[in-house]
Every structure is written in C-alpha cells, then in structure tokens.
Amino acid sequence: MGKTIKYIIAIIACLVLSSLVSKAQFREEAFTQTYNDQTDSTATADTADKMFSFKELFGGLAHKTDLRIGTMFVGSMVIPGLSQIYNRDWWKLPVIYGGIGTCAGLGGYYLHQYNLSKKAYEAAYAADPNTTLRIDYAARQRGTWLLVGAGLIYWGSLMDGAACYKKDIHPHPGRATIYSILLPGLGQAYNGEYWKIPIYWGCIAGSIHFLYTNNTNYQRFKRIHNEATNPDIEYTGPISAETAVWYRDVYRRYRDYSIVATALFYLLQIIDANVFAYMHDFEVSENISMRLEPAVLSNDNIYAMNSSPGFIPGGNSIGLKLGLRF
C-alpha cells in the first residue's frame, strides 16, 4: 500500500510539472484566440455552437432557416411529427397521431378493464373463496401490446424523420448517429460497415445476458439473507446469513458492472457511426513520406511561444521541422 501511494504521488507531481512547463512555453492567447475571420459564418460556430435552440427549431418548422438534424430529432422526441413538418411530409401526420392515439387509447382502456376485474375478483374472493369470478388477463395482454404498438409508431416517426432529412447528402453524420441511437448497429449499416454489426450486437447482448444473470442471483441471495435474518420466521436453509450477504454483494457489484458495460458498448457504437460517417471520404495515399529537417522558429509570429532574446537575435529559436505527406 505504501509503494502504491508513492507511485500515485510521483505521477501527480509529474503531471503538475508538465503542466507548469507547458504554461511557461506557450502563451495563454494561443488556447483562446480564434483563427477564423470574425466575419466568417463559421467563426462563431467553431467556438460557441448551441446544442439546441428553440429559435432555430421554430424557424426551421416555418421553413425560414435550415434546421440541423440534431435539433429536429430532439424536437420530434418532445412533439412527434415535427420532423415530418420540416421534411414537408404532411400526409404522415394523421398516420402518426392517429396510430399513437388509437393504440394508446385502446391500450389504456383494456388495462383499465383488467384493473377493474382484478379488484372485483379480490373483493369476491374475500367474501367467498369459491367465487366464479376471474381476472381478465386477456385484457391486460391486449392493453400491453397496444401500448407497445403506440411506442413503435412513435419510434418509427423518429426513424422516418431522420431517413427523410436531406436525402441528397450521403453519408450524413447526423443521420448515422440518430440511426445508431434508435437501433444499435443501424448506423454501421448506413455507413456500409456491416462487419461491425455482429461485434456490437454481440457485446451488447452479452452485457445484457450477464446483467440478467447477475441480477437474478443478486435477488436470490438477497431473499435468502432477508429470510435468514428475519426473527419472525424459523430459517432452516443450507446457506448461512453471512454467506448469503457475501454473495449478495458480489452479484450486486457484477450487476452494476454489467449495466456500465451495456451503456458503454451502446455509446461506443453511436460514436463509431458518427466518426466513420465524417471520415467516409477520407483517403490516405499510398505515397506516404516523412521529412525531418532543421528550421528557425519565429516565436513572436504564429507559434505564440515565448521569445528567447539573446539566444538568437530577433527572438527566434532553432528547432526541427517535421513534414508528413499522405
């Protein structure tokens, strides 16, 4: 333990010293200045681009300005159909709202019927255990499937909005990202990288499998521990309370790890789809070369480095220039 603490202190000291050296070598303006012309429309977008803007959303819905696919997607998540309005697919709005409203309304109705039958059965059973009343489980099943249908229509409206957004641009990084958010692996299919789909699906499915298994074992040993430590009942099981609490904590930790792994693999495939959509047209030439030669560095010009008067007249420094060609 003592050596570990010493290693940690040494690493922190090295990081602090390196940060001080970096601060001494470079001017602070080099990290804050903008190299774009302020009249350029991209100058502000590179530094202070907003993630979401209601002004942009409503301006795009009125077809006065261009609407980013991310803003359109977030707006459609809150109010279904906004992406169809921006894409001018007006005829899809009755389908979306009619489908969601019908499925959600009927689903709620059948679930209400199930709850009424359950309450009636419980009251009748309390009065007469031989009652002929039964709980309407079929109504619960129909209501559940109808709500699932409403969710699928909502999901389909988001997918349709992304698919119909600026079809002339391919590949579109925003579309690839939304595809992966809505369905893992779909962004890779959109980018033409089909070989990645089994990898991500396998990682996500494996994480979900271990999540289910570890949670089942966690719940089992939690129940055993509760029974073993309950003073109101006589516990005669083969597993002691100490053993049960140890296994309970172990499987709870493994369950948490499985949740983190599932989230990380899901996030990784989203990032992968976005990055490779951006780099779709990036090509590396077969003529790759590197050239290293001495050079005189002008400290007071583009490099924003501290000048060193006395070393070379004019405040310049001697260094090496590395050139890469690909």
Secondary structure by P-SEA (a helix, b strand, c coil): caaaaaaaaaaaaaaaaaaaaaaaaccccccccccccccccccccccccccccaaaaaaaaaccccccaaaaaaaaaaccaaaaaaaccccaaaaaaaaaaaaaaaaaaaaaaaaaaaaaaaaaaaaccccccccaaaaaaaaaaaaaaaaaaaaaaaaaaaaaccccccccaaaaaaaaaaccaaaaaaaccccaaaaaaaaaaaaaaaaaaaaaaaaaaaaaaaaaacccccccccccaaaaaaaaaaaaaaaaaaaaaaaaaaaaaaaaaaaaaaaccbbbbcccbbbbbbbbbbccccccccccccccccbbbbbbbbbbcc
